[in-house]
Amino acid sequence: MLRQELQTPLTRSRQWLEVVNLALSRLSRQERQLLDRLYISPEYGGVEQLCRELEIERSTLYRRRDQALLNFTRLLYGSGADEEV
């Protein structure tokens, strides 16, 4: 019985992971990079490093981050998922 009880949460987790990965795949390369470096695999000093790599100011990075999060949220939860982001 325990094995069966564990299957349902595992199945739900796998399904949710597929949904998240699909939403991430629909973002631009730069949006994925920002979300990955700032949230998925953050490193100490990551904001400064990204600013240097992209040759942008911190405020520009934060604006792009905000737009990436908005697009990801729309794709993930369906609001605007049928629209081009």
N, C-alpha and C positions, 0 to 999 in steps of 0.2 A: 504493500500500500504506500509506503514512504516513497518508493521510486516513482510511482504514478503521481503522487502529490508534488514532486519536484519537477516533473515534466512540464506542467502547465506554466509555472513561472519562467522556466527556461525557454519554452516556446515563445512566450510573450516577450522576453528579453531579446531573443533573436529577431522577432518581427519588428520590434522597436528599433533595433540596430539597423535593420534594412531600411526603415523609413528615414532615419537620421542620415545614413550614408547616401540615400537617394537625394535628399535635400542638399547635402554637401556637394554632391556631384553636379548639381544644377547651378551652383555658384561659379563665378569666374575664378580663374586660377589665383588671382590676387586676393579675392575675398576668402578663398579657402586657405591661402597662405596666412592671411591675417588671423583668421579664427584659429587655425592650428597653432600658430606661434604664440598667440595671446591667451588661449584657453585650453586647447587640447594638450599641447606640449610646452607649457610656459617655462622660460628660463629666467634666472636672475639677470636683470639688465636687458631683457628682451625688447622692451619698447625702444630703448636707445639704439640697440642693434638693428632693429627693423627700420628705424628712421635713417640710419646710415646706409643700409643696403638699398632702400628705396629712394634715398636722397630727397627726403621730405621732412618738414617740420613736424613736431609732436602733435600740434593741433590738427594738421592735415591727416596724420595717422589716425587720430581719434575720430575724425569725421568719417574716414573710410571704414574704420572699425564699426562705427554706429550704423553705417549703411549696410555693411556686410551682415551685421546682426539682424537688422530689419529684414533684409532679403531672406536670410536663413529662416527667421521666424515665420515669415509669410509662406515660404515653401513647406516648412515643417507642419504648420497647423492649417494649411489650406487657404488662408486668406491671400488671394492673389497668386495662388499656385498655378493657375492657368494662364497668367499673364507673363510677359517677358520681364525679367528683372535685370 
